[in-house]
Amino acid sequence: MDATQVVPRHLTAIARPDLSKPVALALADGIIAPSLTVFDYGCGRGDDVTRLKVLGYEAHGWDPGHCPDSRIRSADVVNLGYVVNVIEDPAERAWVLRTAWSLARHVLVVAARPDWEARTVAGKRHGDGILTNRGTFQKFFRQEELQAWLQSELKASFVAAAPGIFYVFRDESRAQSLLASRVTRRPAPIHCPDIRRAVYETHREEMDALRGFVETRGRLPELRELPGTTAQLIASFSSIKRAAAVLRQVIGAEEWDHRLESARERARQDLLVYLAFAAFSGRPKAADLPKEVALDVKALFGSYRAACDQADQLLHCVADQQALNATCRQSRVGKLTAEALYVHTSGLDLLSPLLRIYEACARVLTGTVTEANIVKLSRAAPKVSYLTYPDFDRNPHPALATSLHVDLNLLRVRYVDFRESANPPILHRKETFVPTDHPSHAKFAYLTRQEERAGLLRDSASIGTRERWQSRLDELGYRLHGHRVIQKK
Ligand SMILES: C[S@@+](CC[C@H](N)C(=O)[O-])C[C@H]1O[C@@H](n2cnc3c(N)ncnc32)[C@H](O)[C@@H]1O
């Protein structure tokens, strides 16, 4: 059958109750920003365009099936959301991709359906995809396949935003800024001593902006790196150094120096993780570094060469499974088993730089797996898994819903769905996965102590699934009420 004649592509457009995932991610990542225009190429029913307009963005869309009379136009950000996967002709598919790219002044957001969704769609094989029972076509992309296709068609810098979603950048340094911001941590709040509180309070907002900068980047800013009003205030101190000296007085010299040193160390680690991460997409030349990153490099490493050398040493260690294993054993965050180190996503920043790079290597392939809350770093082979436990906080023994496994040797992503399983794997000892300052750490630890006392956690290898755990509870005569163990009457 000549599918190109009959495939009703417009039927693939669904009514969206919320923003589509690629558009929501682009907003969260600052790709779509207030001053930028957006064009949704293949916008379907136009729900993303409508929502973006409501949010105050200048957005337009075109779709051959739903809004054929709109104008196809250039924009700062072009979204090509789940369009390439509905086109059955590979040559036309590539043409659409290139056309969308030609319209994008800054960034093209491309989303396509990932291969693991194929099993949810019934139909028969057609070309490189399937013809569904409704007569529409779907091509499901492996993550690495989508990446290779973008690379060969567009020959531009791109970043994996999430599984099945990529940002393609016109300007290399924008890609680098995004990668750098992904590994930067936020500063902790400050408690300022009483005597100088008045001075501090008078200019609190501006001084906090300066402090926030220093505690995030581990260095003093240049004037142009601060927001307008802060820059004016700092200028009135006659130099940033003077303003920082006031801050040091206000906060206390010892505390300030300690914070600055920790911030420097964190910022150095963040930069090393970024430079190692950037090596995968081709590290930029020194002259092409985003301005703020170039200033970080100079202040924290002296030179770009020195920073890259250190990042390369770490990358070298990522290829050394023994070094990874040893670092997993020493980790001050996460649950260590014979097989792997498991870390709740709230604790990823606390991993050593080597383990952060290990995890970042997987993210080069997958992008951010937004739903995942536990990351498994294998000790035996270079494999990282993103595990999703939707009710991790509420359920005392949450069940695994989905897992995305990244094999760094084979550069392959595999997905397993447990949502239909009657007997999924479950978690115990939740406090071991989260950092000690996690808001529920004490509650989780309390439950574990009760369960230990009741003998419920003996021989933990045999209680790893929902059914086995229920049998253990029944056998010993207990039930759970929230995070409390109750003895059955
Ligand atoms: C799955 S829908 C996605 C719609 C929208 N982007 C969203 O995420 O809700 C795919 C859309 O691609 C459109 N489409 C099909 N062929 C196209 C082409 N050659 N150029 C642009 N859009 C096309 C279809 O009309 C359909 O509305």
The ligand as an SDF file (V2000), in Angstrom:
LIG
                    3D

 27 29  0  0  0  0  0  0  0  0999 V2000
    1.5010   14.0470   17.2200 C   0  0  0  0  0  0  0  0  0  0  0  0
    0.9940   15.5270   16.5170 S   0  0  0  0  0  0  0  0  0  0  0  0
    1.8680   16.6890   17.5150 C   0  0  0  0  0  0  0  0  0  0  0  0
    1.1880   18.0070   17.5910 C   0  0  0  0  0  0  0  0  0  0  0  0
    1.8090   19.0050   18.5490 C   0  0  0  0  0  0  0  0  0  0  0  0
    3.1500   19.3580   18.1860 N   0  0  0  0  0  0  0  0  0  0  0  0
    1.7580   18.4690   19.9690 C   0  0  0  0  0  0  0  0  0  0  0  0
    2.8180   18.1180   20.5150 O   0  0  0  0  0  0  0  0  0  0  0  0
    0.6770   18.3840   20.5410 O   0  0  0  0  0  0  0  0  0  0  0  0
    1.8160   15.5550   14.9890 C   0  0  0  0  0  0  0  0  0  0  0  0
    1.4060   16.7150   14.1130 C   0  0  0  0  0  0  0  0  0  0  0  0
    2.3360   16.7980   13.0050 O   0  0  0  0  0  0  0  0  0  0  0  0
    1.6460   17.3470   11.9360 C   0  0  0  0  0  0  0  0  0  0  0  0
    2.3750   17.1060   10.6830 N   0  0  0  0  0  0  0  0  0  0  0  0
    2.2840   16.0490    9.8510 C   0  0  0  0  0  0  0  0  0  0  0  0
    3.0840   16.2180    8.7980 N   0  0  0  0  0  0  0  0  0  0  0  0
    3.7070   17.4020    8.9540 C   0  0  0  0  0  0  0  0  0  0  0  0
    4.6560   18.1390    8.1860 C   0  0  0  0  0  0  0  0  0  0  0  0
    5.1150   17.6800    7.0350 N   0  0  0  0  0  0  0  0  0  0  0  0
    5.0650   19.3270    8.6630 N   0  0  0  0  0  0  0  0  0  0  0  0
    4.6010   19.7940    9.8380 C   0  0  0  0  0  0  0  0  0  0  0  0
    3.7000   19.1370   10.5960 N   0  0  0  0  0  0  0  0  0  0  0  0
    3.2580   17.9650   10.1630 C   0  0  0  0  0  0  0  0  0  0  0  0
    0.2910   16.6620   11.9870 C   0  0  0  0  0  0  0  0  0  0  0  0
   -0.7120   17.3730   11.3020 O   0  0  0  0  0  0  0  0  0  0  0  0
    0.0330   16.5840   13.4930 C   0  0  0  0  0  0  0  0  0  0  0  0
   -0.8010   17.6380   13.9300 O   0  0  0  0  0  0  0  0  0  0  0  0
  1  2  1  0
  2  3  1  0
  2 10  1  0
  3  4  1  0
  4  5  1  0
  5  6  1  0
  5  7  1  0
  7  8  2  0
  7  9  1  0
 10 11  1  0
 11 12  1  0
 11 26  1  0
 12 13  1  0
 13 14  1  0
 13 24  1  0
 14 15  1  0
 14 23  1  0
 15 16  2  0
 16 17  1  0
 17 18  1  0
 17 23  2  0
 18 19  1  0
 18 20  2  0
 20 21  1  0
 21 22  2  0
 22 23  1  0
 24 25  1  0
 24 26  1  0
 26 27  1  0
M  CHG  2   2   1   9  -1
M  END
$$$$
